[in-house]
Amino acid sequence: MISADTNIFVYLWDERDALKRAVAEDIVRGLTSVPSAIGLQSVGEVQNVLRRKFRLPVWEAAQRARNLLAAFEVFSASRANAEESLGLMAAGRFAYWDALLVTAARDAGCTVLFSEDMDDGMRLGPLEIVNPFGVDGMSDRARLLLEAAA
């Protein structure tokens, strides 16, 4: 199962970088046709970024977050995820919120997490973090993973 970090969804509405927006659109389209799930954490973060950074009206940011809820299965973090994430943060492996998303995704059965913000190729158990952005579009690794999952 494949998941995506908040930044992938935010690029869907970011008009400042056409290449990243196009890759995000391809990633999200791909996620809708393969086994995938997204973290409830990302749903909340998306509406927050849309309101604060892009200054969308609250109702519009909320509706876009609801659209994500409708399009994907979701998973949430547990107390055990929070405890493990604090340890990962203290060890310097991840920032807390990244660790929380990674541990929750792993426990939900995800084997891939697309993210621009974390180290490409890093693993936490069976979960691999993949930066889907390449120099000229979608990275070869991301394309291969989406094709293999289809």
Backbone torsions as a table, in degrees:
resi	resn	phi	psi	omega
1	MET	NA	144.0	-176.8
2	ILE	-115.2	143.6	176.1
3	SER	-130.6	172.5	178.8
4	ALA	-139.5	144.2	177.3
5	ASP	-75.2	163.1	-178.9
6	THR	-51.9	-40.9	-174.5
7	ASN	-59.6	-30.8	178.5
8	ILE	-63.3	-45.2	-179.1
9	PHE	-70.2	-36.4	179.8
10	VAL	-62.4	-38.4	179.6
11	TYR	-62.0	-20.0	176.6
12	LEU	-58.5	-27.9	-175.9
13	TRP	-116.5	10.0	-178.7
14	ASP	-96.9	109.0	-176.8
15	GLU	-86.5	0.9	-177.7
16	ARG	-79.8	-20.1	-177.6
17	ASP	-135.5	94.9	-174.8
18	ALA	-62.0	-37.3	-178.9
19	LEU	-65.8	-47.2	179.6
20	LYS	-66.5	-35.0	177.5
21	ARG	-63.5	-43.9	179.1
22	ALA	-64.0	-40.7	177.6
23	VAL	-65.1	-43.6	178.9
24	ALA	-60.3	-41.7	177.8
25	GLU	-61.5	-42.9	178.2
26	ASP	-64.7	-41.4	179.2
27	ILE	-62.6	-50.3	-177.4
28	VAL	-64.0	-41.2	175.9
29	ARG	-59.6	-43.3	178.3
30	GLY	-63.8	-40.2	-179.6
31	LEU	-63.4	-30.5	-179.3
32	THR	-74.0	-11.2	-178.9
33	SER	-113.6	7.2	176.8
34	VAL	-129.5	164.7	173.9
35	PRO	-60.3	118.9	-176.6
36	SER	-150.7	162.1	175.4
37	ALA	-156.7	154.2	177.4
38	ILE	-125.5	155.1	-179.5
39	GLY	-78.0	139.4	174.3
40	LEU	-58.0	-30.3	175.6
41	GLN	-56.0	-43.9	-178.8
42	SER	-66.7	-36.6	178.1
43	VAL	-60.1	-46.2	178.4
44	GLY	-65.3	-41.1	-179.9
45	GLU	-65.9	-37.9	179.4
46	VAL	-59.5	-51.2	-178.0
47	GLN	-64.0	-32.7	179.0
48	ASN	-65.8	-46.4	179.0
49	VAL	-64.5	-42.2	-179.5
50	LEU	-62.3	-37.4	179.2
51	ARG	-74.7	-47.7	-171.4
52	ARG	-83.0	-47.1	-175.6
53	LYS	-83.1	-42.4	-177.6
54	PHE	-97.8	-3.2	175.7
55	ARG	55.8	37.4	174.9
56	LEU	-73.8	151.2	173.8
57	PRO	-59.3	149.3	-177.5
58	VAL	-54.1	-44.7	-177.6
59	TRP	-62.0	-37.1	-178.2
60	GLU	-72.9	-41.9	176.7
61	ALA	-62.1	-41.4	178.1
62	ALA	-63.3	-41.2	-179.4
63	GLN	-66.2	-40.1	178.0
64	ARG	-64.3	-37.8	175.9
65	ALA	-66.7	-40.3	176.3
66	ARG	-61.4	-37.2	178.0
67	ASN	-61.7	-37.5	175.6
68	LEU	-64.6	-42.3	177.7
69	LEU	-60.0	-37.3	-179.3
70	ALA	-74.7	-30.0	-173.8
71	ALA	-85.0	-23.6	-171.7
72	PHE	-132.1	152.2	164.3
73	GLU	-66.6	153.1	-178.7
74	VAL	-127.2	157.7	173.3
75	PHE	-134.9	157.8	179.5
76	SER	-126.8	163.4	178.6
77	ALA	-84.5	150.9	179.1
78	SER	-110.4	174.3	174.6
79	ARG	-59.4	-42.0	178.9
80	ALA	-62.3	-38.2	176.2
81	ASN	-62.4	-42.5	179.7
82	ALA	-62.9	-43.0	179.6
83	GLU	-65.1	-45.0	178.3
84	GLU	-63.4	-39.1	-179.0
85	SER	-64.5	-37.2	175.3
86	LEU	-61.9	-40.1	177.0
87	GLY	-66.4	-41.7	178.2
88	LEU	-64.9	-37.7	177.6
89	MET	-65.7	-47.0	-178.7
90	ALA	-62.6	-31.5	179.2
91	ALA	-81.2	-5.6	178.5
92	GLY	80.7	15.4	-178.8
93	ARG	-82.6	-34.3	-177.0
94	PHE	-147.9	158.0	163.8
95	ALA	-71.6	155.9	-174.1
96	TYR	-56.1	-52.0	-174.8
97	TRP	-66.2	-34.2	174.5
98	ASP	-65.0	-44.6	179.5
99	ALA	-61.4	-39.8	-179.9
100	LEU	-63.1	-43.1	178.3
101	LEU	-65.7	-43.4	-178.4
102	VAL	-63.9	-47.0	-178.5
103	THR	-67.7	-37.4	178.0
104	ALA	-67.6	-41.1	178.4
105	ALA	-63.1	-45.3	178.6
106	ARG	-58.5	-46.9	-178.2
107	ASP	-69.3	-21.5	176.8
108	ALA	-82.0	-4.8	178.5
109	GLY	98.7	9.6	177.8
110	CYS	-75.5	141.3	176.9
111	THR	-111.4	-10.5	178.5
112	VAL	-138.0	137.0	172.1
113	LEU	-127.9	114.0	175.8
114	PHE	-77.9	125.5	178.6
115	SER	-156.1	138.4	174.5
116	GLU	-87.0	-22.2	-170.1
117	ASP	-88.6	-12.5	-177.3
118	MET	-113.6	167.4	-176.1
119	ASP	-67.2	120.0	178.1
120	ASP	-59.2	130.3	178.8
121	GLY	88.7	-8.9	178.3
122	MET	-64.4	146.0	179.9
123	ARG	-125.3	146.9	168.7
124	LEU	-132.3	97.7	-172.7
125	GLY	62.9	-131.0	-177.8
126	PRO	-79.0	-5.9	-176.5
127	LEU	-88.5	126.0	176.8
128	GLU	-108.3	133.8	175.5
129	ILE	-93.0	128.6	-176.4
130	VAL	-127.9	124.6	172.9
131	ASN	-79.9	115.0	-175.9
132	PRO	-80.1	-3.9	-176.2
133	PHE	-96.5	120.6	174.4
134	GLY	-103.3	-177.7	-178.2
135	VAL	-62.7	-42.0	-175.4
136	ASP	-112.7	14.4	-177.9
137	GLY	149.2	-142.8	-179.5
138	MET	-68.9	138.6	179.0
139	SER	-65.7	152.0	178.7
140	ASP	-59.6	-40.0	-178.8
141	ARG	-63.0	-44.3	-180.0
142	ALA	-63.9	-44.2	179.5
143	ARG	-60.3	-44.8	179.7
144	LEU	-61.1	-44.3	-179.3
145	LEU	-64.4	-41.8	179.4
146	LEU	-67.2	-40.8	178.4
147	GLU	-65.5	-40.1	-179.3
148	ALA	-67.4	-32.7	-177.9
149	ALA	-79.3	-18.9	-176.6
150	ALA	-72.7	NA	NA
